[in-house]
Amino acid sequence: MSSPASVPDPAAAPQSEFLAFMLADEAYAIDILAVREIRAYEPATRIAGAPAFVRGVINLRGLIVPVVDLRQRFGLGRSEPGSGTVIVVLQVDDRLVGMLVDALSDVIALPVAQIRPAPEFGPAIGAQHVRGLATVDEQMLIVLDICALMRAPDMGLFGEQDGSARAETAMTTNRGRS
């Protein structure tokens, strides 16, 4: 007896979960594993000298967390907080970063094969951090590599821009002057 031909089961395809949200009138999604928590909007304390898209910092149970306005970072205008505005707190490496979004949509399970490569945008703002595009319920989602975006040098959130690195450099410099 021969066995029947196996038909691939679409439900068995590798899937990842994504948090879908809105910025302006566009739908975006990020890997849910990067999300630490979701908080109601609260005004951030502005930090002098920070880029315009960094709204400031919030105190999260004793931790100081920078808050990035993604609308402003992507050139979509400054976010005006409304009833749906939330701060999505991300875990990026060993650091927490807040991301201000207009509204949350849903947590969606998305087959990895459904994420299509994004077309080349050249040096467009944030284009290098687009992981791909996916269609869910007739709506196009822009899937971001949010950790890579937050680590980008122009964000000023990691590397030499890290406050601990600046403080350590200042202490070393001051010791040399004694």
C-alpha positions as CSV (number, residue, x, y, z in Angstrom):
1,M,0.0,0.0,0.0
2,S,1.3,3.4,-0.8
3,S,0.9,6.3,1.5
4,P,-1.2,9.3,0.4
5,A,0.8,12.3,-0.9
6,S,1.4,14.7,2.0
7,V,0.0,18.2,1.6
8,P,1.8,20.9,3.5
9,D,-0.3,22.2,6.4
10,P,-0.3,26.0,6.4
11,A,-0.9,26.0,10.1
12,A,2.4,24.1,10.6
13,A,4.5,26.9,8.9
14,P,6.8,28.7,11.3
15,Q,5.1,31.7,12.8
16,S,6.1,34.7,14.9
17,E,3.9,37.0,16.9
18,F,3.9,40.7,16.2
19,L,2.4,43.7,18.0
20,A,0.6,45.8,15.4
21,F,0.2,49.6,15.9
22,M,-0.7,52.8,14.1
23,L,1.5,55.8,13.3
24,A,-0.4,58.5,11.4
25,D,-2.6,56.4,9.1
26,E,0.0,53.6,8.5
27,A,0.0,50.2,10.2
28,Y,3.3,48.9,11.6
29,A,4.3,45.8,13.4
30,I,7.2,44.7,15.6
31,D,8.3,41.4,17.1
32,I,6.3,40.9,20.3
33,L,9.5,39.4,21.9
34,A,11.0,42.9,22.0
35,V,8.0,44.3,24.0
36,R,8.5,44.4,27.8
37,E,5.2,46.2,28.6
38,I,2.6,48.7,27.4
39,R,1.8,51.8,29.4
40,A,-0.8,54.5,29.1
41,Y,0.5,57.7,27.8
42,E,2.2,60.0,30.3
43,P,4.1,63.2,29.5
44,A,7.9,62.7,29.4
45,T,10.4,65.0,31.1
46,R,12.3,66.7,28.2
47,I,16.1,66.4,28.2
48,A,18.1,69.4,26.9
49,G,20.2,68.5,23.8
50,A,18.2,65.4,23.0
51,P,17.1,64.9,19.3
52,A,13.6,66.3,18.6
53,F,12.2,62.8,18.2
54,V,13.2,61.9,21.7
55,R,10.3,63.2,23.7
56,G,12.2,62.9,27.0
57,V,12.3,60.3,29.8
58,I,9.8,58.6,32.1
59,N,10.4,57.0,35.5
60,L,9.4,53.3,35.2
61,R,9.6,51.9,38.8
62,G,12.9,53.6,39.4
63,L,14.4,53.1,36.0
64,I,14.8,56.1,33.7
65,V,13.5,55.2,30.2
66,P,13.9,57.4,27.1
67,V,10.8,57.8,25.0
68,V,11.0,58.0,21.2
69,D,8.3,59.6,19.1
70,L,8.3,57.2,16.1
71,R,6.0,59.5,14.1
72,Q,8.5,62.3,14.4
73,R,11.5,60.0,13.8
74,F,9.9,58.8,10.5
75,G,9.1,62.3,9.4
76,L,5.3,61.9,9.9
77,G,5.0,64.9,12.2
78,R,5.0,65.1,15.9
79,S,2.6,62.9,17.8
80,E,-0.3,64.6,19.5
81,P,-1.3,62.4,22.4
82,G,-4.9,61.2,22.2
83,S,-7.1,58.6,23.9
84,G,-5.4,55.7,22.1
85,T,-1.8,56.9,22.5
86,V,0.4,54.5,24.4
87,I,4.1,54.0,25.3
88,V,5.4,50.6,24.3
89,V,8.3,49.8,26.5
90,L,10.9,47.8,24.6
91,Q,13.7,45.6,25.9
92,V,16.7,46.3,23.6
93,D,19.7,44.4,24.7
94,D,20.1,45.3,28.4
95,R,18.2,48.6,28.1
96,L,14.6,49.7,28.2
97,V,13.4,52.2,25.6
98,G,9.9,53.7,25.3
99,M,8.2,54.0,21.9
100,L,5.3,56.5,21.5
101,V,2.6,55.2,19.1
102,D,-0.8,56.6,18.1
103,A,-2.8,53.4,18.8
104,L,-2.3,49.7,19.3
105,S,-4.1,47.4,16.8
106,D,-3.6,43.8,17.9
107,V,-1.1,41.0,18.6
108,I,-1.0,38.9,15.4
109,A,0.5,35.5,14.6
110,L,2.2,35.9,11.2
111,P,3.8,33.1,9.1
112,V,7.4,34.1,8.5
113,A,6.9,33.3,4.8
114,Q,4.2,35.9,4.6
115,I,6.7,38.7,5.3
116,R,7.9,39.9,1.9
117,P,11.1,41.9,1.4
118,A,10.5,45.6,1.3
119,P,11.4,47.4,-1.9
120,E,14.6,49.5,-1.9
121,F,14.0,53.0,-0.6
122,G,17.5,54.3,-0.8
123,P,18.5,56.5,2.1
124,A,14.9,57.1,3.2
125,I,14.4,57.7,7.0
126,G,14.2,54.4,8.7
127,A,14.0,52.3,5.4
128,Q,17.1,50.3,6.4
129,H,15.1,49.1,9.5
130,V,12.1,47.8,7.6
131,R,12.2,44.0,7.9
132,G,9.5,43.6,5.3
133,L,5.9,44.0,4.4
134,A,2.9,41.7,5.1
135,T,-0.8,41.8,4.4
136,V,-3.2,40.9,7.1
137,D,-7.0,41.2,6.6
138,E,-6.5,43.3,3.4
139,Q,-4.2,45.8,5.3
140,M,-0.6,46.3,4.5
141,L,1.7,46.1,7.6
142,I,5.2,47.6,7.6
143,V,7.2,45.1,9.7
144,L,10.1,46.9,11.5
145,D,13.3,45.6,13.0
146,I,12.7,47.7,16.1
147,C,15.8,46.6,17.9
148,A,18.1,47.6,15.0
149,L,16.2,50.9,14.7
150,M,16.7,51.7,18.4
151,R,20.4,50.7,18.2
152,A,21.0,53.0,15.2
153,P,23.7,55.6,15.8
154,D,21.5,58.5,14.8
155,M,19.0,57.6,17.5
156,G,21.7,58.4,20.1
157,L,20.4,55.8,22.6
158,F,23.3,53.4,22.7
159,G,27.1,53.3,22.3
160,E,29.0,56.5,22.8
161,Q,25.7,58.3,23.5
162,D,25.2,56.1,26.6
163,G,25.2,58.3,29.7
164,S,27.4,55.8,31.6
165,A,30.0,55.9,28.9
166,R,30.0,59.7,29.0
167,A,30.3,59.7,32.8
168,E,33.1,57.2,32.7
169,T,35.0,59.3,30.1
170,A,34.5,62.5,32.1
171,M,35.8,60.8,35.3
172,T,38.9,59.5,33.5
173,T,39.5,62.9,31.9
174,N,39.2,64.7,35.3
175,R,41.5,62.2,37.0
176,G,44.2,63.1,34.4
177,R,43.9,66.8,35.4
178,S,44.5,66.3,39.1
